[in-house]
Amino acid sequence: MAIVVSIALPSRTSLVAMLGCVFAACFHQWRSHPRGLLAGLALATAIAALGAWQLPASIKSKFELGVQELEQAQAGVASEASWISRYYMYRETGRMMLDAPIAGQGIGAWTSEWKRRAPKVIDYKNMPHNDYLWMGSQAGIPGFLALLAIMLGGVWVCWRRADLTGRIGFVAMLTMLVAASLNSAMRDAQIGLSLLFVTFLFLRMVQESGSPWRSVLPPRLGGAFSGGRPPAHPL
């Protein structure tokens, strides 16, 4: 998984999601077994530390560049650089939401508001790279909370199912939660369409009893995901 993310998909969003999901999967699998949980977390920490140390120079330089860009943005620099753009988009989109906290600026209003508020060099952007703020700017704080509740609700449904099917859904929903915080994961044609489809497919399978994988995988492989749907975890 780390190799795929680091080499095939060398993006900062995917790396952050991967790191968080490794630990989340440990919690999901060993939540009822304290010793197993501690061992799993220790192993995940060691793997994360080793991965950070062994990351290709190109990936490390991306994070270093991101920190530099944030410092420049805070100093008033405006450019098309990734994290400089995000700094202004998050700041101005948050202000849009707070300027109209109840009803928002109106559905579809983000682009016109952004053009009015943004530095000229980046006023052509058509999405704020944060779906929660984007919804909040257009539908107010209720819209922001509604979208966040949908994502968290999906995470909770997957958490309650303690088998491998639930764990895959749990990781998928957390990935979506993170991606929507750092990118326009529900709108971006490059990642959004496929990510939404895969995430909500897993969410639907989590809600099926037994082994829903049997209908889409060969018998032997599908059996590896079987074991029925256990009762909801008391947490």
Secondary structure, DSSP 4 states (H G I P E B T S, - for coil): -HHIIIIIS--HHHHHHHHHHHHHHHHHHHTT-HHHHHHHHHHHHHHHHHHHHHS-HHHHHHHHHHHHHHHHHHTT---S-HHHHHHHHHHHHHHHHHHSTTT-S-TT-HHHHHHHHS-GGGTT----S-HHHHHHHHHHHHHHHHHHHHHHHHHHHHHH--SHHHHHHHHHHHHHHHHHHHS-TTT-TTTHHHHHHHHHHHHHHHTSSS-GGGGTS-HHHHHTT-S--PPPP--
